[in-house]
Amino acid sequence: MLVTFSTSRYSDIMLFGDIATQLLHLMGHSGTIPGAILADDVPQALQHLQQGLSTTADTASGEDSEGNPAHVSLKNRALPLIKLLESAINNHSDVMWK
């Protein structure tokens, strides 16, 4: 399953369902899909997400046999969502996902 996050004045982003659910929980949301965060609540959601990511233990597992990264950290996977939330704050926009 893919989850699409959207807000006005920013490109939609898609994340795998399990990653999206983890990030929603870190934002203080129940993780239900579809859902939304009102513009007034976005700054708090971003703060919760950043705090949660700072305490999340991401252990990189190096490279696989072909030299490709074997693990992408949750912090790296969250970067597009963080940028979307920052844009929503700057534009005072709601954030929705489906």
C-alpha positions in Angstrom: 0.0 0.0 0.0 1.2 3.5 -0.8 0.1 6.6 1.2 0.0 10.0 -0.5 0.5 13.1 1.6 -0.6 16.4 0.2 -0.9 20.1 1.1 -1.5 23.2 -1.0 1.6 24.8 -2.7 3.7 21.6 -2.4 4.1 18.5 -4.4 2.4 15.3 -3.2 4.7 12.7 -1.7 4.1 9.0 -1.5 5.4 6.6 1.2 5.0 2.9 1.7 2.1 2.3 4.1 4.3 0.9 7.0 6.6 3.8 6.9 3.8 6.3 6.6 2.1 4.7 9.7 5.3 4.9 11.7 5.7 8.6 10.8 2.1 9.4 11.6 2.4 7.8 15.0 5.6 9.8 15.7 3.6 13.0 14.7 1.1 12.1 17.5 -1.6 10.9 15.1 -3.5 7.6 15.4 -2.1 6.4 12.1 -5.5 6.0 10.4 -5.6 6.3 6.6 -7.1 8.5 5.2 -6.6 11.4 7.6 -5.7 15.0 8.0 -4.1 17.6 10.2 -5.5 21.0 10.4 -3.2 23.9 9.6 -3.2 25.1 13.2 -2.0 21.7 14.4 0.8 21.2 11.8 3.6 22.9 13.8 3.0 20.6 16.8 2.9 17.5 14.5 6.2 18.5 13.0 7.7 19.1 16.4 6.5 15.7 17.6 7.9 14.0 14.4 11.3 15.7 14.8 11.5 14.7 18.5 10.5 11.2 17.7 13.0 10.8 15.0 15.8 12.1 17.3 15.1 9.3 19.7 14.5 6.6 17.1 17.4 4.2 16.9 18.4 3.7 13.3 21.1 1.2 12.8 22.6 1.2 9.3 23.4 -2.2 8.1 26.1 -1.2 5.6 26.1 -2.3 2.0 24.8 -5.4 0.3 26.9 -7.7 -1.9 26.5 -5.3 -4.8 27.6 -2.2 -2.9 24.1 -0.8 -2.5 22.9 0.6 0.8 21.2 -2.2 2.6 19.1 0.0 4.9 17.5 3.4 4.5 17.0 5.0 7.9 13.6 6.2 9.0 15.1 9.7 9.4 16.0 9.7 5.7 12.6 8.4 4.7 11.0 11.2 6.7 12.8 14.1 5.0 10.2 14.6 2.2 7.4 14.6 4.8 9.3 17.1 6.9 9.6 19.4 3.9 5.9 19.0 3.2 5.0 19.9 6.8 7.3 22.9 6.7 5.6 24.1 3.5 2.2 23.6 5.1 3.3 25.7 8.1 4.7 28.5 5.9 1.4 28.5 3.8 -0.9 27.9 6.8 -2.3 24.8 5.0 -3.9 21.6 6.1 -2.1 18.3 5.5 -4.0 15.4 4.1 -3.2 11.8 3.4 -4.9 8.9 1.6 
